[in-house]
Amino acid sequence: MNLTISGHHLEVTPALRNYVTTKLDRITRHFEVDSIRVLLTVEKQKEPERRQRAECMIHVKGNDLFAESSHHDLYAAFDELVDKLDRQVGRHKTRVQNHHHAAPKRVM
């Protein structure tokens, strides 16, 4: 898995990087993930309650999943983002799985 964490108008500290990787473990246990790109930003022009923003792009086999979230706290924004991604990955997993059952054997 290729993980890229970048910050826009903020420095990605080791504590923040550790928090992001532990939260993304929740996503990777559901499905095999090829690459994850996380962008954490602080918007200067927006209202104070939506200034911290988190975006994530996940590449899984056959699809790309994207989610974004805004909040006044960056950690809360990333928690909301992980919840959204968890639902998307779960939906993608059920779509990809083979739901066909084996035909019952004939008894003669």
MOBELSUL-V680810 format. One record per backbone hydrogen bond with DSSP energy under -0.5 kcal/mol. CO is the residue of the C=O (numbers start at 1). NH is the residue of the N-H. E is the energy in kcal/mol with one decimal. If there is no record, write none. Layout:
BEGIN
[[CO & NH & E] [CO & NH & E]]
END
This chain:
BEGIN
[[1 & 3 & -0.6] [2 & 36 & -3.3] [4 & 6 & -0.5] [4 & 38 & -3.4] [6 & 40 & -2.6] [7 & 9 & -0.5] [8 & 42 & -1.5] [11 & 13 & -1.0] [13 & 17 & -2.6] [14 & 18 & -2.4] [15 & 19 & -2.1] [16 & 20 & -2.3] [17 & 21 & -2.2] [18 & 22 & -2.2] [19 & 23 & -2.0] [20 & 24 & -2.1] [21 & 25 & -0.8] [23 & 26 & -1.0] [24 & 27 & -0.6] [24 & 28 & -2.0] [25 & 29 & -1.1] [27 & 30 & -1.1] [27 & 31 & -0.9] [31 & 33 & -0.6] [32 & 61 & -0.6] [34 & 2 & -1.9] [35 & 59 & -2.8] [36 & 4 & -2.5] [37 & 57 & -2.5] [38 & 6 & -2.4] [39 & 55 & -2.4] [40 & 8 & -2.9] [41 & 53 & -2.7] [47 & 50 & -1.6] [48 & 51 & -1.0] [51 & 43 & -2.6] [52 & 71 & -2.5] [53 & 41 & -2.9] [54 & 69 & -2.4] [55 & 39 & -2.5] [56 & 67 & -2.0] [57 & 37 & -2.5] [58 & 60 & -0.7] [58 & 65 & -3.2] [59 & 34 & -2.2] [59 & 35 & -1.3] [60 & 63 & -2.0] [63 & 60 & -2.3] [65 & 58 & -3.2] [67 & 56 & -2.4] [69 & 54 & -2.8] [71 & 52 & -1.7] [73 & 77 & -2.2] [74 & 78 & -2.2] [75 & 79 & -2.0] [76 & 80 & -2.2] [77 & 81 & -2.0] [78 & 82 & -2.4] [79 & 83 & -1.9] [80 & 84 & -2.1] [81 & 85 & -2.6] [82 & 86 & -2.4] [83 & 87 & -1.8] [84 & 88 & -2.1] [85 & 89 & -2.9] [86 & 90 & -2.1] [87 & 91 & -2.2] [88 & 92 & -2.5] [89 & 93 & -2.4] [90 & 94 & -1.9] [91 & 95 & -1.7] [92 & 96 & -1.9] [93 & 97 & -1.8] [97 & 99 & -0.7] [106 & 108 & -0.5]]
END
